[in-house]
Every structure is written in structure tokens, then in C-alpha cells.
Amino acid sequence: MKETVPSEALLINTIKLNLESAKRNLKTCAGNIRTVVEGAVKLFYLKTTGSIPVWAYGSGYKNFSLKKAIKDPRFEKRFDTFILSDLEETYKICSDALHAGTPLAERTAKKAIDRVTEFLLDMQKVIGVVIISGGVIISDDIEKTPRPLPHPPQPSECYEEPDFEYVILKTSEKRLLELDGSLYAATKYAWRANISKISGYKYVFSVIDKIVRGVFIADEWHVVKQGVDAGRCEFTGRNAPPEISDRFIGKRVPSYYTGPGMSSPVLYKKHIK
């Protein structure tokens, strides 16, 4: 029997309802998160090709194959490699939890929700459909407007490249809110990067929506040893002195950090002649 192709409206509603449910009940969110991923992949293909591949019709490990989507050039080339890697890892973690009949640990669940939210925000720019806004579900019974952020960024000119090496770490307003407004906590971990490379960078620019929100000095870089972030990098450090940070905070990153190929959350200083 031939399966009916789900409509765009049905897929969007499924994604929204399941993400909402995941946020409300972390203990049982694995199935919701997996459904969000499957719905998002189907919606991508429906919007960009007008149809859904046969391997994306099902759910779980029955018919649906996230690996095939990630390896498909039509899908792969539209998203950052790190985001897709996180998405694949998150889908596997949720599937394994469902198969074992065990709930996700709270931190793992929150991380999984963060990762699918990041993907959805990225995807909706590609397909031109608004599913979520700023990480907050568009739903009548969920607060639509986040509480004010400390030191909200203002439009400004781009900063001039300094004479020192630095790394840009892109965090988000959502993460900042979850960590009670601590920009340092929202920036220090956990990043998919080469520890040998990133350890050479003393200065860290914390960037949200293309605007520098803070500048930190990384006294030491570490590799996370366990948990959902195992293998990723984090730093311990402190605020950069005002004579340095005041030159950058509130200013936009130059355009060559925001163009095609610059969607990675970790960007290293470019040497522009």
C-alpha cells in the first residue's frame, strides 16, 4: 500500500508539538526529539524537491535513514558539518534510549533539545519556513517573548582586526538565558574542535547573532572526558581587560566571518591582507 505524502502543515505541526513536549517533559523526550528530527528531514525534502525519499517515509529504524539524508548532497551541502554531526549523534542517542527503555539523563536531554533546535533554526533559513523563533516555540501556551537579556546587543560597525590571535565561539541567546545570563558559562564549553589547534588561541570572542558580546582570556583549554560532551573542547579563563574588550564588545564581526562556509560555531582569526 502506497503511503500518503504528509503535507507541509502537518509536518510543521508535528515538529512544533513534539519539540514543545520534549521541553516540558525531559524524562520522556527521546521519542519526541527523534520525531522532530524525522519531521524536519521530511519537511526539508518536501520544500526543496517537492517529494519525500522512500527511505524517509518511516520512523525510527524502520525505513527512515538519517545517514542517507546526511550523505545526500542535496541535504549535506546546505548545512554545516558540525551541526549535521551533532544531529546524527543526537538521533542515535535518543534511538538507543528508546530501544533500551531508559530515559535520557537531564543534561543529555537538554543538550539534545539544544542541538535539534539549532538545526531547526538553520533549516528554516534554508527552506524559508518559520517553525520556531529564537529557540522559543511559537505556541499559544508557551511564552513567546523571552525575558530581557543583560546588555542587549545594538547594531554597530564591524570591529577592526586586532594584532593578536583569537577564536570566535558562537553561542546563543537561548543558551545564555538557560545559564542565568552568564556569558562566560554560555561560552566556555563544549566545542567540537581540534585541541592542538584551539589551544594556541589565548583570546576568545563570544558572539551572538554576529555581534561580539564578550571577550575572554583562555588560560587553559581542556578536552571534556565524559558525558554527552566527551571529546569536545572547553576553556577556563577570565574576562579580558577593558582596554582590550572595549574595542570589540557591541561591534559586529566582519562580513568575511558570516558568508558562505562560515556557519561553523568555531571560527579562527582570518589573516586578511
Summary of the structure (lengths in Angstrom):
residues: 273
radius of gyration: 19.5
end to end distance: 61.7
largest distance: 69.1
contacts: 797
relative contact order: 0.12
helix: 44%
strand: 16%
